[in-house]
Amino acid sequence: MEVALQALAIQNIHQTGPQTFEIVWNDGKVQSYFLPDLQASCGCASCSEEKKEPIEDVRAVKIVSVGRYGLKVFFTKGCSNGIYGYDFLYHFGSDS
Protein backbone atom coordinates (compact mmCIF):
# COMPACT_ATOMS: atom_id res chain seq x y z
CA MET A 1 0.00 0.00 0.00
CA GLU A 2 1.33 3.43 -0.96
CA VAL A 3 1.07 6.32 1.46
CA ALA A 4 0.65 9.77 -0.07
CA LEU A 5 3.04 12.28 1.42
CA GLN A 6 1.54 15.62 2.34
CA ALA A 7 3.48 18.62 1.08
CA LEU A 8 4.77 20.91 3.83
CA ALA A 9 2.78 24.11 4.17
CA ILE A 10 2.45 26.82 6.78
CA GLN A 11 -0.95 26.93 8.41
CA ASN A 12 -0.17 29.95 10.61
CA ILE A 13 2.79 32.17 11.45
CA HIS A 14 2.93 34.77 14.20
CA GLN A 15 5.37 36.80 16.25
CA THR A 16 5.85 35.57 19.81
CA GLY A 17 8.44 38.12 20.96
CA PRO A 18 10.80 40.81 19.67
CA GLN A 19 13.21 38.19 18.31
CA THR A 20 11.01 35.12 18.00
CA PHE A 21 8.20 33.80 15.86
CA GLU A 22 6.24 30.59 15.67
CA ILE A 23 5.04 28.47 12.75
CA VAL A 24 2.09 26.10 12.87
CA TRP A 25 2.60 23.55 10.09
CA ASN A 26 -0.17 21.84 8.16
CA ASP A 27 0.57 18.57 9.98
CA GLY A 28 -0.13 20.26 13.35
CA LYS A 29 3.50 20.58 14.43
CA VAL A 30 4.24 23.91 16.17
CA GLN A 31 7.79 25.28 16.13
CA SER A 32 9.57 28.36 17.46
CA TYR A 33 12.36 30.29 15.74
CA PHE A 34 14.94 32.67 17.20
CA LEU A 35 15.79 35.32 14.60
CA PRO A 36 19.54 35.68 15.37
CA ASP A 37 20.02 31.90 14.96
CA LEU A 38 17.96 31.83 11.77
CA GLN A 39 19.93 34.68 10.24
CA ALA A 40 23.24 33.04 11.21
CA SER A 41 22.19 29.98 9.19
CA CYS A 42 21.57 32.00 6.00
CA GLY A 43 22.44 29.94 2.94
CA CYS A 44 22.81 32.75 0.40
CA ALA A 45 25.96 32.82 -1.75
CA SER A 46 27.68 35.46 0.39
CA CYS A 47 26.92 33.86 3.75
CA SER A 48 27.58 30.24 2.77
CA GLU A 49 31.24 31.10 2.20
CA GLU A 50 31.78 32.38 5.75
CA LYS A 51 30.93 31.19 9.24
CA LYS A 52 28.59 33.74 10.81
CA GLU A 53 27.95 34.44 14.45
CA PRO A 54 24.40 35.46 15.42
CA ILE A 55 23.78 39.22 15.69
CA GLU A 56 22.43 39.60 19.23
CA ASP A 57 19.75 42.24 18.73
CA VAL A 58 18.57 41.50 15.19
CA ARG A 59 14.83 41.65 14.54
CA ALA A 60 12.58 41.09 11.55
CA VAL A 61 11.12 44.03 9.67
CA LYS A 62 8.88 41.65 7.73
CA ILE A 63 8.58 38.01 6.71
CA VAL A 64 7.15 37.19 3.29
CA SER A 65 6.20 33.97 1.56
CA VAL A 66 8.27 32.88 -1.43
CA GLY A 67 5.98 30.78 -3.58
CA ARG A 68 4.84 27.62 -1.85
CA TYR A 69 8.27 26.56 -0.67
CA GLY A 70 9.89 29.14 1.58
CA LEU A 71 10.09 32.37 3.53
CA LYS A 72 12.22 35.46 3.07
CA VAL A 73 13.04 37.38 6.24
CA PHE A 74 13.98 41.05 6.08
CA PHE A 75 16.20 41.65 9.11
CA THR A 76 16.93 45.01 10.79
CA LYS A 77 20.67 44.49 10.20
CA GLY A 78 22.96 41.96 8.62
CA CYS A 79 22.08 39.77 5.65
CA SER A 80 18.50 39.57 4.36
CA ASN A 81 19.28 37.76 1.08
CA GLY A 82 18.50 34.19 2.12
CA ILE A 83 15.38 32.22 1.37
CA TYR A 84 14.51 29.70 4.05
CA GLY A 85 12.83 26.67 2.49
CA TYR A 86 9.98 24.95 4.30
CA ASP A 87 11.98 21.72 4.58
CA PHE A 88 14.88 23.61 6.21
CA LEU A 89 12.54 25.49 8.57
CA TYR A 90 10.69 22.30 9.52
CA HIS A 91 13.95 20.71 10.70
CA PHE A 92 15.54 23.90 12.09
CA GLY A 93 12.78 25.02 14.45
CA SER A 94 12.40 24.11 18.12
CA ASP A 95 9.27 22.19 19.01
CA SER A 96 6.89 24.27 21.10
C-alpha positions as CSV (number, residue, x, y, z in Angstrom):
1,M,0.0,0.0,0.0
2,E,1.3,3.4,-1.0
3,V,1.1,6.3,1.5
4,A,0.6,9.8,-0.1
5,L,3.0,12.3,1.4
6,Q,1.5,15.6,2.3
7,A,3.5,18.6,1.1
8,L,4.8,20.9,3.8
9,A,2.8,24.1,4.2
10,I,2.4,26.8,6.8
11,Q,-1.0,26.9,8.4
12,N,-0.2,30.0,10.6
13,I,2.8,32.2,11.5
14,H,2.9,34.8,14.2
15,Q,5.4,36.8,16.3
16,T,5.9,35.6,19.8
17,G,8.4,38.1,21.0
18,P,10.8,40.8,19.7
19,Q,13.2,38.2,18.3
20,T,11.0,35.1,18.0
21,F,8.2,33.8,15.9
22,E,6.2,30.6,15.7
23,I,5.0,28.5,12.8
24,V,2.1,26.1,12.9
25,W,2.6,23.5,10.1
26,N,-0.2,21.8,8.2
27,D,0.6,18.6,10.0
28,G,-0.1,20.3,13.3
29,K,3.5,20.6,14.4
30,V,4.2,23.9,16.2
31,Q,7.8,25.3,16.1
32,S,9.6,28.4,17.5
33,Y,12.4,30.3,15.7
34,F,14.9,32.7,17.2
35,L,15.8,35.3,14.6
36,P,19.5,35.7,15.4
37,D,20.0,31.9,15.0
38,L,18.0,31.8,11.8
39,Q,19.9,34.7,10.2
40,A,23.2,33.0,11.2
41,S,22.2,30.0,9.2
42,C,21.6,32.0,6.0
43,G,22.4,29.9,2.9
44,C,22.8,32.7,0.4
45,A,26.0,32.8,-1.8
46,S,27.7,35.5,0.4
47,C,26.9,33.9,3.7
48,S,27.6,30.2,2.8
49,E,31.2,31.1,2.2
50,E,31.8,32.4,5.8
51,K,30.9,31.2,9.2
52,K,28.6,33.7,10.8
53,E,27.9,34.4,14.4
54,P,24.4,35.5,15.4
55,I,23.8,39.2,15.7
56,E,22.4,39.6,19.2
57,D,19.8,42.2,18.7
58,V,18.6,41.5,15.2
59,R,14.8,41.7,14.5
60,A,12.6,41.1,11.6
61,V,11.1,44.0,9.7
62,K,8.9,41.6,7.7
63,I,8.6,38.0,6.7
64,V,7.2,37.2,3.3
65,S,6.2,34.0,1.6
66,V,8.3,32.9,-1.4
67,G,6.0,30.8,-3.6
68,R,4.8,27.6,-1.8
69,Y,8.3,26.6,-0.7
70,G,9.9,29.1,1.6
71,L,10.1,32.4,3.5
72,K,12.2,35.5,3.1
73,V,13.0,37.4,6.2
74,F,14.0,41.1,6.1
75,F,16.2,41.7,9.1
76,T,16.9,45.0,10.8
77,K,20.7,44.5,10.2
78,G,23.0,42.0,8.6
79,C,22.1,39.8,5.6
80,S,18.5,39.6,4.4
81,N,19.3,37.8,1.1
82,G,18.5,34.2,2.1
83,I,15.4,32.2,1.4
84,Y,14.5,29.7,4.1
85,G,12.8,26.7,2.5
86,Y,10.0,24.9,4.3
87,D,12.0,21.7,4.6
88,F,14.9,23.6,6.2
89,L,12.5,25.5,8.6
90,Y,10.7,22.3,9.5
91,H,13.9,20.7,10.7
92,F,15.5,23.9,12.1
93,G,12.8,25.0,14.5
94,S,12.4,24.1,18.1
95,D,9.3,22.2,19.0
96,S,6.9,24.3,21.1
